[in-house]
Structure formats: C-alpha cells, structure tokens
Amino acid sequence: MSSTIYTFPTKQVTPGLFAQDAEGIEALSWDTVGQYFPIRCERAYMNNASIGALSTPVIDAVDRFMHDVRDHGRNNYPHWCKYADDVIKARIARLIGARREEIAFVKNTTEGLVNVANGFPWREGDNVILADIEYPSNVYCWMKLAARGVSVRWVKNRQGRILVDDIRAQMDDRTRMVSLSAVQFSNGFRLDVAAVAALCAERGAYLNLDAIQWAGALAMDVEALGVHFLSVGGHKWMLAPIGTGFFYCRRDVLELLDPPSVGYHSVTSTDEDHMDYVLEYRKDAGRFEEALANFTGLWGLDTAVRIQLALGSQQIEQHIMNLTGHAVEALRQKGYVIVSSQGAEERSGNLSFRHPGGVDVYAIAAQLREEGVDVAVRGGNLRMSATYFNDLADVDRMISALPGAA
C-alpha cells in the first residue's frame, strides 16, 4: 500500500489587497495607458460597446483578491465589505457625480433596471414610457408589469433619434416613469437627459436611465442632470470584469422603492451569528444588495474606475469624440453612409455606418475580424466603439480594411 505526499508550492508574496498605488494608477497618463491593454499588440479592438477589453491592472487586481482568499479564507471578509462600501462606492460616485450612499453594486444593468421596475409602488392604470429602439433589458421588465395593470407607452424614434416633444406627447396624469437609454446601443444617439429630466419634474414622473452605453465613455453628473435612477454594467465602456456594475438611486427617492430581492446584506443588522431576524433596511442604497457581492469582480471594477478618474472623464469623452470624428470624415471619403446622428449634442462613442451598395454587414464584419479589426453589427449596420486605449491608427486600420464603396 502506497501513500501520496503532496508538496505545495512556496507561498508567493502578493501586493497588498488594499494597496492604493500598487499599479501606479493614480499617476497613469495618456502616454502610458495603452501599454496596459495587451489586445492592442494584435488588434484594433473597437467593440467596447459590447464587451470591453481588460487591462493588466484590472486583471492584477482580480488576482490579488483571489490570492487573498487563497491565503486567508474569509478572515478579511469584514475588510472587504468596508473597503467596497467606503472606498469603491465613493470612487464610483465621484465618477458619475453622485454620493457614496446612493450607489449599490449589481451584477449587470438588468438587475438595476429590475430594482426600479419591481420595486416601484405601481397602481393599476399607471403607465411607463419607453422608446421603440431600446435594448431588451430596458423592455421586458416593464412589459412584465402588465400583470399589475401597468401599461407601456412607446415613443417612436425619428431616424434613430428620441425627441423630448415626442416623450411629452405620450405622457398623461398616469405616467409614473420614463425609462430610456442615455445612449442608444444600435446607433449611438445621445439623449438630451437634462431636458427629459426637466420634463419629468414638470409632470411629476420619475426618470430611470439605462446608462451602460454612456458611463465610461462620456462625462456624467447625475445630480446636475436630475436623474432619479440609473443602472450600469461594468463590462462595456467601463472596461471592467463581466458580472460587475452599479445602481444609482437618488437619496430623496430611496424610500420610494421596495427592494425586490432581500437578504442578509439588505438589512442593518451586523450580527455574524445570523440569528437576529430584524427586517430593517440599510439606510443607503446598499439595501438593494441582498447577499455576498462579487468582490472578485469589484476589485477589478475599482481599478477600472481608478484608471478613468486618473485620465479624467472630460478628457476621455473628448478623446473618443476625436476618434469618431476622424472616422466619420474617413468613412465619408470612402463612400460609406453614416447612420449615427452627427448633431454636436447627440453624438456618443457609438458610431454606426453602412456600405452604400448593400454589401452584407456580417460579411464585412467577418472580413474586418480577419484583418485584426473588431466592430459589431447592430440594427443592420456596422458599429464602431473606440475608447481611451484606442488611437487614430486603429481607426485608420479599420478604414483600410473596409471594402471599397465603388
């Protein structure tokens, strides 16, 4: 009879779990940021509106957390919770112009939207206003409310644009909610959020935003805009791990929503014996976090936010607008049709275009992929979504790889 002897590797020393400058992120600059994205070595990746490419600092942050659990089990659990609540939420709040206590962690945009749809105090006969080109996440949770006597009123787009006057025309005294994408996924139309928020305030309705195509690409100040609720998944423009995101609930409407999913993280009790059954919600947006958060992913999200804060939201927006502006000029010179609105206040990081001769967009996308260029197909058009790690050379590489329009 033989026995097996296991030899474990020598324990590696990893950077401190809560180290703020382990990667020098706060000192990161536009001259150095590109080197942290390995995908740039091989590809002109401009599909960040679908799933954003990850940086080595984000991956290293995830690894540090995994190593902490490997070496310490749950011993640092109280510190994880405090760091997530006090530090990570504060950074997210700073990025979007909110307060720390108005931020809750979610696993995706849909979860945040469902918090509003299922937590709002609906009455039979109420209605919610949606656009007819919304991403499904901002459709199905509202359609499901039909069982509670709540109807959907659709705003028809005008060549991909959602206009404030058309929203107003759909409103009546039973309109309780307007739920729209801050930026439309299919064509990049940027909503006039401030004007819609003012309309909602005038009519006594609440404004809920799907902001996954805005946050991380465009500067944002939710308090100045007058938004009530906002949801963002981290895996697109935030360039954070899949399964991370955040939900914003303005402090003066916090009590309006009844958390639709409740667990031991939703309540004020900190009894780790877990036998003190008092259903008293936390005093902040943390009440929407029913249980153990995705700390592994949140460490990556935190680093992604730190990178954005280091570069500056306004500077990131301007860089992206420069890239899309360059692409528009080059595409037109090549004979392509620009689908996205080019109004100064309606542009975003998403740029949609098509071949004038009706060449199959999926075939073009596949050809680009073979050439090391990544874009998406949305709404029957090609969609480019370049971010802060992209440069003009990436755009030019795409233009060169596109088939001619003659």
Salt bridges, closest charged atoms under 4 A:
GLU23 OE2 - ARG64 NH1 3.30
GLU26 OE1 - ARG306 NH2 2.63
ASP71 OD1 - ARG70 NE 2.78
ASP85 OD1 - LYS89 NZ 2.80
ASP85 OD2 - ARG282 NH2 2.96
ASP86 OD2 - LYS82 NZ 2.70
GLU102 OE2 - ARG251 NH1 3.20
GLU111 OE1 - LYS107 NZ 3.48
ASP126 OD2 - ARG123 NE 3.96
ASP126 OD1 - ARG174 NH2 2.90
ASP126 OD2 - ARG176 NH1 2.77
ASP165 OD1 - ARG168 NH1 2.70
ASP166 OD2 - ARG158 NE 2.56
ASP172 OD2 - ARG153 NH2 2.65
GLU223 OE2 - ARG251 NH2 3.79
ASP252 OD1 - ARG250 NE 2.87
GLU255 OE2 - ARG287 NH2 3.12
GLU272 OE1 - ARG74 NH1 3.37
GLU280 OE2 - LYS283 NZ 3.85
ASP284 OD1 - ARG282 NE 3.70
GLU289 OE2 - LYS89 NZ 2.84
GLU289 OE1 - ARG282 NH1 3.63
ASP302 OD1 - ARG91 NH1 2.60
GLU317 OE2 - ARG190 NH2 3.32
GLU346 OE2 - ARG161 NH2 2.72
ASP374 OD2 - ARG43 NE 2.57
ASP391 OD2 - ARG40 NH2 2.66
ASP394 OD2 - ARG40 NH2 3.87
ASP396 OD1 - HIS326 NE2 2.69
